[in-house]
Amino acid sequence: MFGMEGVTIMAHGKVFIIDDEDDNLAYLTEIITAAGYQVEAFSDGSEAVTKMQVESPEMVFLDVQMPHMNGFQVLNAIRKIDNIAKVPVVLLSAISAVTGDDYDPETIQARYGVRPDAFVSKPIRTETVREQLAKFVAHKLP
């Protein structure tokens, strides 16, 4: 909460977005900012993990298919660091559209050895992003 000339403003938490596509970062940033959250966007997973250790976000939207560190590797790194291991992570990918497989957290854990809190197929809809925010972050607000 911030005081401003006698007016109290409730600040929503910070959400990290990790995606190597600038268009996706801009689209998600617009949706999440419009919902009243602060956003920090990253195109590199290792940079985001390093930042998370200093400034833990309320939630993360994480793309799967990225160079250097893919989303599964980033998620694995997050889950191994005590102070950020429980941060809700929503994986984003067009992989289900490409493979025809139906992905969910259990399927991802069985196949890749790491469990996200949710999985959202691309292309991403505004409504879906808002639903994920409500599910993982909004309930924490006073």
VENNOR-V863522 format. One record per residue. N is the residue number from 1. RES is the residue in one letter. PSI is psi as a letter, one per 20 degrees, with the letter a starting at -180 (* if undefined). OMEGA is omega in radians with two decimals (NA if undefined). BURIAL is b if it has 24 or more other C-alpha atoms within 12 Angstrom, else e. Layout:
<<N RES PSI OMEGA BURIAL> <N RES PSI OMEGA BURIAL>>
This chain:
<<1 M p -3.13 e> <2 F p 3.07 e> <3 G p -3.13 e> <4 M o -3.13 e> <5 E l 3.09 e> <6 G i 3.14 e> <7 V p 3.12 e> <8 T p -3.14 e> <9 I p 3.09 e> <10 M p 3.13 e> <11 A p 3.04 e> <12 H r 3.14 b> <13 G r -3.14 b> <14 K p 3.10 b> <15 V p 3.06 b> <16 F q 3.03 b> <17 I p 3.13 b> <18 I o -3.11 b> <19 D p -3.11 b> <20 D i 3.13 b> <21 E o -3.12 e> <22 D h 3.14 e> <23 D g 3.11 e> <24 N g 3.11 b> <25 L g -3.12 b> <26 A g -3.12 e> <27 Y g -3.14 e> <28 L g 3.12 b> <29 T g 3.14 b> <30 E g -3.12 e> <31 I g -3.05 b> <32 I h 3.09 b> <33 T g 3.12 b> <34 A h 3.10 e> <35 A i 3.05 b> <36 G j -3.13 e> <37 Y q 2.99 b> <38 Q q -3.10 b> <39 V q 2.93 b> <40 E p -3.06 b> <41 A q -3.13 b> <42 F q 3.04 b> <43 S i -3.11 b> <44 D p -3.08 b> <45 G g -3.10 b> <46 S h 3.08 b> <47 E g 3.14 b> <48 A g 3.13 b> <49 V g 3.11 b> <50 T g -3.14 e> <51 K h -3.13 e> <52 M h -3.13 b> <53 Q h 3.13 e> <54 V h -3.07 e> <55 E n -3.06 e> <56 S p 3.10 b> <57 P r 3.05 b> <58 E h -3.04 b> <59 M q 3.12 b> <60 V p 2.92 b> <61 F p -2.96 b> <62 L p 3.07 b> <63 D q 3.13 b> <64 V g -3.00 b> <65 Q n 3.13 b> <66 M q 3.07 b> <67 P r 3.12 e> <68 H f 3.10 e> <69 M o 3.09 b> <70 N r -3.07 b> <71 G h 3.12 b> <72 F h 3.10 b> <73 Q g 3.10 b> <74 V g 3.13 b> <75 L g 3.10 b> <76 N g 3.12 b> <77 A g 3.13 b> <78 I g -3.08 b> <79 R i -3.14 b> <80 K i -3.10 e> <81 I o -3.00 e> <82 D g -3.01 e> <83 N i 3.11 e> <84 I j -3.05 b> <85 A h -3.06 b> <86 K j 3.09 b> <87 V p 3.12 b> <88 P p 3.14 b> <89 V p 3.08 b> <90 V o 3.09 b> <91 L q 3.12 b> <92 L p 3.11 b> <93 S q 3.01 b> <94 A j -3.05 e> <95 I h -3.14 e> <96 S h 3.09 e> <97 A h -3.13 e> <98 V g -3.05 e> <99 T h -3.06 e> <100 G i 3.12 e> <101 D q 3.07 e> <102 D o -3.10 e> <103 Y q 3.02 b> <104 D r -3.10 b> <105 P h -3.13 e> <106 E g 3.12 e> <107 T g 3.14 e> <108 I g 3.12 b> <109 Q g -3.14 e> <110 A h -3.08 e> <111 R h -2.98 e> <112 Y i 3.04 e> <113 G j 3.13 e> <114 V q -3.02 b> <115 R o 3.00 b> <116 P r 3.07 b> <117 D h 3.10 b> <118 A r 3.08 b> <119 F p 3.12 b> <120 V p 3.11 b> <121 S q 3.00 b> <122 K q 0.02 b> <123 P q -3.05 e> <124 I p 3.10 b> <125 R q 3.11 e> <126 T g -3.12 e> <127 E h -3.13 e> <128 T g 3.11 e> <129 V g 3.13 b> <130 R h 3.10 b> <131 E g 3.14 e> <132 Q g 3.07 b> <133 L g -3.13 b> <134 A h -3.11 e> <135 K g -2.98 e> <136 F h -3.06 b> <137 V g -3.03 b> <138 A h -3.13 e> <139 H i 3.13 e> <140 K i -3.07 e> <141 L q 3.14 e> <142 P * NA e>>
